[in-house]
Amino acid sequence: MGTLGGLMMQLKNQGMLLPDKYVRRTSSTIPFGYELSPVDGYLKPIPEELSILKEVSEAVNKNEISLGIGVDWLEAETGRKISRMGLKKHVDKVYGRLGKKSK
């Protein structure tokens, strides 16, 4: 019997483990920056979309751009739509609530 690390590598090579960064699907909605994966019940990340989402989210959080401009920017760059409320919920989750920052 080999080591645990060796066993994990063997399972990954045989396709029995998920690739890195896959996330469990928790609802019927597929979040921005992810797509359905061939593995049932999991979502595959789209690195380009997640990178742009991070850039836009940071700009919204710093009040450099509005939610509306952020939504338009995401759609122009990726071709995928997200609502203003969807972007706001994402920014709130990652950076804390918008409009409730201490000065």
N, C-alpha and C positions, 0 to 999 in steps of 0.2 A: 504494500500500500504506500502511495506517495504522500507528499505533503498536501496540506489543504490548498495552498497556492497552485500547486501542480494540478490538483483536481479541478479547481476553478478554471484554469487555462484550458484544460481538456474539455470541460463542458462548454466553454465559450467557443472553442474551435469547432465543436460539433453542432453549433447553433442552438444549444439548449439554454444559453443565458442571453439576456438582452444586451444589445450594444449600449455603450455609455451614453448618458444623457437622455435616454428614453424616459418618459413619464407615464404613470398610470392614468388611464382615462377615467374621469370622475363624473362626467355628465355627457349629455347628448351633443352639447356645443363643443366644437373644436377650437381651442384658444388660438389667438393670433400668434404666429410664429411656429405653429405645429401643424402636422398633417397625420392622417391615419397611417399606422405602421402595418407591416405584414403580420406582426405579432398581435394576436387578439387581445384587446383590452388595453393597449398601449399606444402612445402617440410619439411620433418621430419629430425631433426638433428640426427647424429650418434655420440654420445659423445666420444666413443673410438677413432674414426677416427679424430674428431676435436682436441682431446687432442694430438694425435701423430702429426697432421699437425702443431699445435702450437709449439710443441717441435722442429720439423724439421725447421720450419720457423725462430724461434729464432736463431738456430744454423747457418742457412744460412745468416741471417742478421748480425750476429757477425763475419762472415767469418771463422767460425770454420769448416764448410763443404762446398763443392761446390753444385751447383744446381743438377748436375748429381748424386752425392752421396745422396742428399736429396730425389730425385725422386726414386732412388733404395731402400732407406730406407722405404719410404712410401709404395711402392709396396710390399716389403717383410713383413712389419708389417700388412698391411690391405688387400692385395690381389687386391687392386684397383690401376689403373694407373692414372698418371698425367704427363703431359709433362713438360719439363724444363721451357718452356715459361709460362705454366700455374702456376707453382710454383713461378716463378719470378714475375708474375703479382700479385699473392696473397701476396708475401712478400712486393712488392712495395706498394700495397694498404694498408697493415696493418702498415708497418714500414717506409714508404717513399722509394724513388727510390734507388735501389742498384747502387753503383758506383758513386753516387752524394752526398756522405756524406761529411760534413765539418770536417776538422781535428783539 
